[in-house]
Amino acid sequence: MNGLNTILIVVGLFLAGGVYSFQKQQMPKSVVILLAIGSAMCLAAGVLRIQGIWE
């Protein structure tokens, strides 16, 4: 596992925490959805890089 994988996963988890926090604060739904999409993309990219599927 190299540095980029770690960074992608950490950023994805950070954004996932933001989704939870923004949802609790009743932020606009569009902001929550964008944050959730960003989180999912970062986590998926990190996992795919760890598996060696996406280099």
C-alpha positions as CSV (number, residue, x, y, z in Angstrom):
1,M,0.0,0.0,0.0
2,N,1.5,3.3,-1.0
3,G,0.9,6.9,0.1
4,L,-1.8,7.7,-2.5
5,N,-3.9,4.7,-1.5
6,T,-3.8,5.9,2.1
7,I,-4.6,9.5,1.2
8,L,-7.6,8.5,-0.9
9,I,-9.0,6.3,1.9
10,V,-8.4,8.9,4.6
11,V,-10.0,11.6,2.5
12,G,-13.0,9.3,1.7
13,L,-13.5,8.6,5.4
14,F,-13.2,12.3,6.3
15,L,-15.8,13.1,3.7
16,A,-18.1,10.3,5.0
17,G,-17.9,11.9,8.5
18,G,-18.8,15.2,6.8
19,V,-21.9,13.6,5.3
20,Y,-23.0,12.4,8.7
21,S,-22.3,15.8,10.3
22,F,-24.0,17.8,7.5
23,Q,-27.1,15.5,7.6
24,K,-27.4,16.0,11.4
25,Q,-27.1,19.8,10.9
26,Q,-29.9,19.7,8.3
27,M,-27.8,21.2,5.5
28,P,-29.2,21.4,2.0
29,K,-29.7,17.9,0.5
30,S,-27.7,18.8,-2.6
31,V,-24.6,19.5,-0.4
32,V,-25.0,16.2,1.4
33,I,-25.4,14.3,-1.9
34,L,-22.3,15.9,-3.4
35,L,-20.3,15.1,-0.3
36,A,-21.5,11.5,-0.3
37,I,-20.5,11.1,-4.0
38,G,-17.1,12.5,-3.3
39,S,-16.6,10.2,-0.4
40,A,-17.7,7.1,-2.4
41,M,-15.4,8.1,-5.2
42,C,-12.3,8.5,-3.0
43,L,-13.0,5.2,-1.1
44,A,-13.6,3.3,-4.3
45,A,-10.4,4.6,-5.9
46,G,-8.4,3.8,-2.8
47,V,-9.7,0.2,-2.7
48,L,-9.3,-0.3,-6.4
49,R,-5.7,0.9,-6.2
50,I,-5.0,-1.5,-3.2
51,Q,-6.4,-4.4,-5.2
52,G,-4.2,-3.5,-8.2
53,I,-7.2,-3.1,-10.5
54,W,-6.6,0.6,-11.2
55,E,-3.0,1.8,-11.4
